[in-house]
Amino acid sequence: MHLRANSIAWVVALVGGLVLSAGLCTNAHATLLPPGGSVVANPGLASGAATQVATTGAVAFQSQDFPVNPNGTSFTGTLNTRVWTNYPGNPFTGGTPGALTFTYDLHNNGPDRLERFVSTDFSGYLTDVQTDVITFPGGALPLTADRTPGPGDAIGWAYGNVPGLLAGANSARLIIHTNATGNPIVALASVIDGSATTIATLGPRIIPEPATLGAASVAALALVIRRRRVR
């Protein structure tokens, strides 16, 4: 009896170890970023055979120093947001077919260096962050990536003020893998160097808050009951 129990325990431990090892191998480069977290993003892969489902194109941005004179323009640049499915390295694809990956191509024209880039709105979604220097060789790497507490709506990338994202330079491609699905929606991003500017970007569709979801469910239930009474 003891021998059988020991044998069963050994088999369970072996299977558990194999499953855990398989999971670690599958997500070897994953850098999960929960709400309130801060991480150093691991190297990711280029888009490869991923399917692009949306893009903003290169959106120009500009920030103004204050007072306007004599300081003038603080910085200008472009941001191109792209949304993909089946992106290499997305750890959520296996459990969520059609999981979306958001990538950001950020260029600084200067004259000031850029210290931080922030994108929204990832509230309620699982996220994993990576960087791609294959698409932009020599692109500036952020020091860390962080996510706001609570629902975790905003994800920020910190380049710091030394050296920062210098004038005339590209950032490494910034990658946010998510478990979101469906069509992306228009969202907002910010670029900061002390002054800040807002840019149009793309984000996952907003998850209804519990109160809203409850009201919608009640309305749907009332409609079903009404239809049954009519019949």
C-alpha positions as CSV (number, residue, x, y, z in Angstrom):
1,M,0.0,0.0,0.0
2,H,2.8,2.4,0.9
3,L,4.7,1.4,-2.3
4,R,1.6,2.2,-4.4
5,A,1.1,5.5,-2.7
6,N,4.7,6.4,-3.2
7,S,4.5,5.4,-6.9
8,I,1.5,7.6,-7.4
9,A,3.1,10.5,-5.7
10,W,6.2,10.1,-7.8
11,V,4.2,10.0,-11.1
12,V,2.2,13.1,-10.0
13,A,5.4,15.0,-9.2
14,L,7.0,14.0,-12.5
15,V,4.0,15.1,-14.6
16,G,3.8,18.3,-12.7
17,G,7.4,19.0,-13.3
18,L,7.1,18.3,-17.0
19,V,4.1,20.6,-17.3
20,L,5.9,23.4,-15.4
21,S,9.0,23.0,-17.5
22,A,6.9,23.1,-20.7
23,G,5.3,26.3,-19.5
24,L,8.6,27.9,-18.7
25,C,10.0,27.0,-22.1
26,T,7.0,28.3,-23.9
27,N,7.2,31.7,-22.2
28,A,11.0,31.9,-21.8
29,H,11.1,35.5,-22.8
30,A,7.8,36.6,-21.1
31,T,7.9,39.7,-18.9
32,L,4.5,39.8,-17.3
33,L,3.5,43.3,-16.1
34,P,0.7,43.3,-13.6
35,P,-1.1,46.5,-12.3
36,G,1.3,48.4,-10.0
37,G,4.3,46.5,-11.4
38,S,7.6,47.7,-12.8
39,V,9.9,45.4,-14.8
40,V,12.9,45.5,-17.2
41,A,11.4,44.3,-20.5
42,N,13.0,41.2,-22.0
43,P,14.1,41.1,-25.7
44,G,11.3,40.2,-28.0
45,L,11.0,39.1,-31.6
46,A,10.2,40.9,-34.8
47,S,6.6,40.7,-36.2
48,G,7.5,37.8,-38.6
49,A,4.4,36.1,-39.8
50,A,2.1,38.0,-37.5
51,T,-1.1,39.5,-39.0
52,Q,-1.4,43.3,-38.8
53,V,-5.0,44.2,-38.1
54,A,-4.7,48.0,-37.6
55,T,-2.2,50.9,-37.6
56,T,-2.3,54.6,-37.0
57,G,0.5,55.3,-39.5
58,A,3.2,57.8,-38.5
59,V,1.4,60.4,-36.2
60,A,3.4,63.6,-35.7
61,F,3.6,65.2,-32.3
62,Q,5.1,68.4,-30.9
63,S,5.6,69.8,-27.4
64,Q,6.1,73.5,-26.6
65,D,8.3,74.8,-23.9
66,F,6.9,77.5,-21.6
67,P,7.2,80.4,-21.8
68,V,7.1,80.0,-25.6
69,N,9.7,82.6,-26.1
70,P,12.7,82.4,-26.0
71,N,12.7,78.6,-25.5
72,G,10.5,77.6,-28.4
73,T,9.8,74.0,-29.3
74,S,10.7,71.4,-26.8
75,F,10.6,68.3,-29.1
76,T,8.9,66.9,-32.2
77,G,8.7,63.4,-33.5
78,T,6.4,60.6,-34.8
79,L,4.6,57.6,-33.3
80,N,3.3,54.6,-35.3
81,T,1.1,52.3,-33.4
82,R,0.4,48.8,-34.9
83,V,-2.0,46.1,-33.7
84,W,-1.3,42.4,-34.5
85,T,-2.6,38.9,-34.0
86,N,-0.4,35.8,-33.9
87,Y,2.6,37.9,-32.9
88,P,5.6,35.8,-32.0
89,G,6.2,35.6,-28.2
90,N,2.7,36.6,-27.2
91,P,2.2,34.2,-24.1
92,F,-1.6,34.6,-24.2
93,T,-2.2,33.3,-27.7
94,G,-2.5,29.7,-26.7
95,G,-5.3,30.3,-24.3
96,T,-6.9,33.2,-26.1
97,P,-7.0,32.8,-29.9
98,G,-6.9,36.2,-31.6
99,A,-5.0,37.8,-28.7
100,L,-3.8,41.3,-29.6
101,T,-0.3,42.6,-29.5
102,F,0.4,46.4,-29.7
103,T,3.7,47.7,-31.0
104,Y,5.0,51.3,-30.9
105,D,7.6,52.8,-33.3
106,L,8.7,56.0,-31.6
107,H,11.1,58.6,-33.2
108,N,12.4,61.7,-31.7
109,N,13.3,64.7,-34.0
110,G,14.5,66.7,-31.0
111,P,15.8,69.1,-30.0
112,D,15.2,67.8,-26.5
113,R,15.7,64.2,-25.5
114,L,12.6,62.2,-24.5
115,E,12.4,60.7,-21.0
116,R,9.1,58.7,-21.0
117,F,6.4,57.3,-23.2
118,V,3.0,56.2,-21.9
119,S,0.1,54.4,-23.6
120,T,-3.5,53.5,-22.6
121,D,-6.0,51.9,-21.9
122,F,-5.2,48.3,-20.8
123,S,-7.6,48.3,-17.8
124,G,-8.6,44.7,-16.8
125,Y,-6.3,43.0,-19.3
126,L,-3.3,40.8,-18.8
127,T,-0.1,42.3,-20.3
128,D,3.4,41.2,-21.1
129,V,6.1,43.7,-22.3
130,Q,9.1,43.2,-24.6
131,T,11.4,45.2,-26.8
132,D,12.4,44.6,-30.4
133,V,15.8,45.8,-31.6
134,I,15.7,43.7,-34.7
135,T,13.3,46.0,-36.5
136,F,15.2,49.1,-35.4
137,P,18.9,48.1,-34.9
138,G,20.5,50.4,-32.4
139,G,17.1,51.7,-31.2
140,A,17.2,53.1,-27.7
141,L,16.1,50.7,-25.0
142,P,13.9,51.9,-22.1
143,L,15.3,51.4,-18.7
144,T,12.0,50.0,-17.3
145,A,8.3,49.5,-18.1
146,D,5.7,50.1,-15.5
147,R,1.9,49.9,-15.1
148,T,-0.4,52.0,-13.0
149,P,-2.1,50.4,-9.9
150,G,-5.8,49.4,-9.7
151,P,-7.2,48.4,-13.1
152,G,-3.8,49.1,-14.7
153,D,-4.9,51.4,-17.4
154,A,-1.6,53.0,-18.4
155,I,1.7,51.4,-19.3
156,G,4.8,53.6,-19.3
157,W,8.3,53.2,-20.7
158,A,11.0,55.1,-18.9
159,Y,14.2,56.1,-20.8
160,G,15.4,58.4,-18.0
161,N,17.0,61.7,-18.5
162,V,20.5,60.2,-19.0
163,P,20.8,59.5,-21.8
164,G,17.1,59.4,-22.7
165,L,15.8,59.0,-26.2
166,L,18.1,61.4,-28.0
167,A,17.3,63.8,-30.8
168,G,17.4,62.1,-34.2
169,A,17.1,58.6,-32.6
170,N,14.5,55.8,-32.8
171,S,13.4,53.8,-29.8
172,A,13.6,50.1,-30.0
173,R,10.1,48.8,-31.0
174,L,8.0,48.7,-27.8
175,I,5.8,45.6,-27.5
176,I,2.7,45.1,-25.3
177,H,1.2,41.6,-25.6
178,T,-2.3,41.3,-24.2
179,N,-5.1,38.8,-23.8
180,A,-7.5,41.3,-25.4
181,T,-9.4,40.3,-28.6
182,G,-11.7,42.0,-31.1
183,N,-11.2,45.3,-32.9
184,P,-8.9,47.9,-31.3
185,I,-10.2,51.4,-30.5
186,V,-8.7,54.9,-30.6
187,A,-6.8,55.7,-27.4
188,L,-4.3,58.2,-26.1
189,A,-0.5,58.2,-25.6
190,S,1.8,60.7,-24.0
191,V,5.5,61.6,-24.7
192,I,7.3,63.4,-21.9
193,D,10.6,65.2,-21.3
194,G,9.5,67.5,-18.5
195,S,6.8,69.0,-20.8
196,A,4.4,66.6,-22.3
197,T,2.2,66.1,-25.4
198,T,-0.7,63.8,-26.2
199,I,-0.9,61.6,-29.3
200,A,-3.5,59.4,-30.9
201,T,-2.8,55.7,-30.6
202,L,-4.7,52.4,-30.5
203,G,-5.8,50.3,-27.5
204,P,-8.0,47.3,-26.7
205,R,-11.7,47.7,-26.4
206,I,-12.8,48.8,-22.9
207,I,-14.1,46.2,-20.6
208,P,-17.5,47.3,-19.1
209,E,-17.3,48.1,-15.4
210,P,-19.2,45.7,-13.1
211,A,-22.1,48.1,-12.6
212,T,-22.5,48.7,-16.3
213,L,-22.2,45.0,-17.1
214,G,-24.9,44.3,-14.4
215,A,-27.3,46.8,-15.9
216,A,-26.7,45.4,-19.4
217,S,-27.3,41.8,-18.1
218,V,-30.6,42.9,-16.4
219,A,-31.8,44.6,-19.5
220,A,-31.0,41.5,-21.6
221,L,-32.8,39.3,-19.2
222,A,-35.9,41.6,-19.1
223,L,-36.0,41.5,-22.9
224,V,-35.9,37.6,-22.9
225,I,-38.7,37.5,-20.3
226,R,-40.8,40.0,-22.3
227,R,-40.4,37.9,-25.5
228,R,-41.4,34.8,-23.7
229,R,-44.6,36.5,-22.4
230,V,-45.5,37.8,-25.8
231,R,-45.2,34.2,-27.3
